């Protein structure tokens, strides 16, 4: 019975995920979800208190998917520090990668609340993951900073606001100008030689494929 309950819960989440992608969170009703799964209202409310509760469960699923992938990359000591930073960021989909479908999904106007919640997940979840890589880099003499966590927090907060099309309106030219400026300042934060972090251009789709 427990297995069936877990499967039913996942069916509801899968249906909601698809409907939110098609119609947006605001445009999807609980009746839409009921019809898609083919269940009674009581069954839905056995698993979830409300549509918002379903959304929070989906956010948690996204959280596990995106952060789990990033943590796996971050812990792989066979990948050089510099490459790991890029892969982690791309896995968390600041610029594309494994979570691209999710990010495209939540950037729809009807999914503004989901977008906000995912932003919170990334801004809180990414700095600790990146900090561990930066600390390795400090030990290897690659970076020089007494504030590894704070540096990553500043970087993540900036990239998730200024480079988010829903947060800041930028033309292609303005965005292109901010990328080298961003990298220049990251180099200052991490105490490295000017130009040594240009590999980070990959994160913005300008440096070749992962």
N, C-alpha and C positions, 0 to 999 in steps of 0.2 A: 504493500500500500504506500509505503514511504517513497519507493522508487516512482510509482505512478504520480504521486503528488509533485515530486521534483520535475518529472516530465511535463506534467500539466502546467506547472509554473513557467517552465521554459517555453512551452507552446504559446502561452499568453504573452510573454516577453518578445518572442519572435514575431508574433502577429502585430503587437504594438510597435515594434521597431520598424516593420515594413510600412505600417499605416502612417507613422510619424514621418517617415521618409517621403511618402506619397502626398499626404494631406497636411503635414505639420502637426505639432502637438496640439495647437489651438483648434485646428480643424478636425481633429479626430475625437469622436465621442466614445464613451464606454460601450454604447450599443454597437458601434463599428467593430470594436474589438471582440465583443460577444459573438457577433455574426461571423467574423472571420475564423474564430477558433471553434465555433459551434458548441458553446457551453451556455449554461444558465447563469443569470446574474449572481445567484448565491455562490456558485463555484468561483466566479471571479473575485467576489468579496471575501471568500475564504482565504485566498492567496494575497490579495491586495486591498487596502482600505479605500483607495481612490485612484484616479488616473494619475495624479501627482506621485502617488506611491509607486505606480508602475514606472513612471519616468525615473524616479530615484533609483529603482532597481536596475534600470537600463544604464544609468550613469555609472552605477557600481560595476556593471558588466564591462562597460567601456574602460573604466578605471583599471580593472584587472587585466583586460586585454592590452591596453596601451602601456601602462606602467610595468606590467609583467614582462613585456617584450623589451622595454628599455632596461630593466634591472638585469635581465639575462645577458644583454649586450655588455652592460657596464661591468659585470663580474667576470667577463671573459678576458683573462690576463694574456691570452695569446694574440689579442688585437692591440696594436700600439695605442698609446694614450690619445694621440691626436685623432686617429681614425675612430676610436671609440666615442669620443665626444660628438663627432658628426653623426655617427650611426644612432646614438642615443637620441639626439635631437630629432633626427628624421623619423625614428620609430615613434616618438611622441607626437610627431606630425605638426610641429610648428611650421614646417615648410612642405610637408608631403611625406609619404612613406606608408608604413603599414596601416596607419589609421586614417588614410585619406578619405575613405568612404564615410567614416564617422564624422570627420570635420566638415566635409561637403554637406552632409546630412544636417548637422546642427547650425550651419550658417544660413539656413533658410529663415526668412523673417518670422515664419510661424513657430519656429523652434528657438526663439530668443532666450527663453528660460533655460532650455537645455544647454544652449551655448554658454550662458553664464555659469552654469554648474560645471561644465567640462573645463572652462577656463580656470575655475577654482581648483579642480583636481590637478591640472597641469602646473599652475603657479605654486601650489603647495607640495605636489609630488615630485616635480622634476629637480628642483635645487638640491635636495639631499642625494639624489642619484648622481648628479653631475659632480657634486662636491667630493665624493669618494674618488672619482677619476682625477679631479684636480689635485687632491692630496697625494695621489700616486705620482702625478706629474711633478709636484713639489719635491717629493723624495728623490725623483730621478733628475732633478735639477732643470726641469723644463719650464717650470713656473716659479715666480717669486711673489708671494702675497701672504700677509698674515691673516687675511680674511677670505678664505676660500668659499665658505658658505654664503657670506654676504655678497661676494662677487657674482656667484651663480644666481642668487635671488634677484639682484639688479638686472642681470642679463635676461633672465626668464620673464621678469615683469615687463621689461622693455619690448622684447620680441613678441610677447603675447598681447600687447596693446598697439604699439606703433605699426607692427607688421600684420595686424589683424584688420582686414578690409572693413569689417563691421564696426570697428572701434575708431579708426583714423582714416579719413579720406585722403588718399595719395594718388597722384597720377603715376604712370609707369616711370616717368622721368624722376619724380620726387622719390619714389621707392628705390630706384637704381642709385640715386645719390646717397641715400641713407645707409645702404648696405656697406660700402667701404668705410663710411663714417662710424658705423656700429663696430665693425671689425677693428678699426683704429683704436677705439676706446676700450674694447675688450683687451687688446694688447697692453694698454696702459694699466688696466685693472689687474692683469695677471703678471705684469712686470716682465714682459718679453720684448724682444727686438722688433722694431717696426717692420711690418711685412711678413712676419713669421707665422701669422695665423690666417693668411689669405686662403688656406685650404678650406676655411669655413664658408667660403663662397658656395661650396657644394650644398650647404643647407638651404640656400636660396635659389637653387636650380641653375646656378651659373658656373658650376665647377665640374660638370660631368656627372656621370651616374654613380650611384652608391656601389 
